[in-house]
Amino acid sequence: GLGSAAAFILLLVTMALYALQLRLVGAKRMTGGI
């Protein structure tokens, strides 16, 4: 249903934001930034 589809999209967005945050943190560590 619509509720399950919305929950799935929300999960994908959350995972995408988490992956992006990890990538940014990793990039800062590699460049010696805080």
N, C-alpha and C positions, 0 to 999 in steps of 0.2 A: 504493500500500500504506500500511500504518500508519506506516512510517518516513517516507515522503514527506509524509504529512499532519502528522506531528509537526514535521518540519522547516519546513513552511509556517507552522504556528501559531507556532513559535519566531521565524520571520522577522517575522511580523506583530507579535508582542509587542515585538521589538527595535525595529522601526520606530516603533511607538506610543510607546515609552519615549523614543526619540531625538527625536521630534516634540514630546513633552511637555517635554523638557529644553530644546529650542530655544525653546519658547513661554515657559518660565519665565525663561530668560536674557534674552529680548527684553523681557519685562515689567519685569524689574529694570532694564534699561538705560533704558527709557522713563520709569520713575519716578525715575531718578537714583540707584538703589541700586547696590551693588557686585555 
